[in-house]
């Protein structure tokens, strides 16, 4: 399967950004997270949080929150 994160300009998810997206620190953004290649009758995606770290370690002490609910 493939997971895609698609940023949108509006909260109705009708205008996806094209090209590069410049975002400021703490700027609210609307992002669709889509899972492709799975049977949607048997698979559901639920995200409470999403973060990034500067290294390939999800438990690294330095992280930046990308999605907060």
C-alpha positions in Angstrom: 0.0 0.0 0.0 1.0 3.6 -0.4 0.3 6.5 2.1 0.0 10.0 0.6 -0.2 13.4 2.5 -1.9 16.1 0.3 -1.9 19.7 1.6 -4.9 21.9 0.7 -5.3 25.6 0.6 -8.8 25.5 2.1 -10.6 23.7 4.9 -13.1 22.2 2.5 -10.3 20.2 0.7 -11.3 21.5 -2.7 -8.0 23.3 -3.7 -4.8 21.2 -3.3 -1.5 23.1 -3.4 0.5 22.6 -6.5 4.3 22.8 -6.6 6.2 23.7 -3.5 4.4 24.7 -0.4 6.0 27.4 1.9 4.7 27.1 5.4 5.5 29.1 8.5 6.2 27.7 12.0 2.8 27.0 13.7 0.9 27.7 10.6 -2.4 25.8 10.4 -2.6 23.6 7.3 -5.3 21.3 6.0 -3.8 17.9 5.0 -5.5 14.9 3.5 -3.9 11.6 4.4 -4.8 8.9 1.9 -4.0 5.2 1.9 -4.1 3.6 -1.5 -3.9 -0.1 -2.4 -6.0 -1.4 0.4 -9.6 -2.7 0.7 -11.4 0.3 2.3 -14.1 -2.1 3.6 -11.5 -3.8 5.8 -9.0 -1.0 6.5 -9.4 2.3 8.2 -6.8 5.0 8.8 -7.1 6.9 12.1 -4.4 9.5 12.9 -4.1 11.2 16.3 -0.7 12.6 15.8 2.1 12.8 13.2 5.6 14.1 13.8 9.0 14.3 12.2 12.5 13.8 13.6 15.8 14.8 12.1 17.0 11.2 12.2 15.3 7.8 11.4 14.2 7.2 15.0 10.6 7.7 16.1 11.7 7.9 19.8 14.3 10.6 19.2 14.0 13.4 21.7 13.9 16.2 19.1 10.7 16.2 17.1 8.3 18.5 15.2 4.6 17.9 15.4 3.0 17.9 12.0 -0.5 16.8 12.9 -2.1 17.4 16.3 -5.7 16.7 17.1 
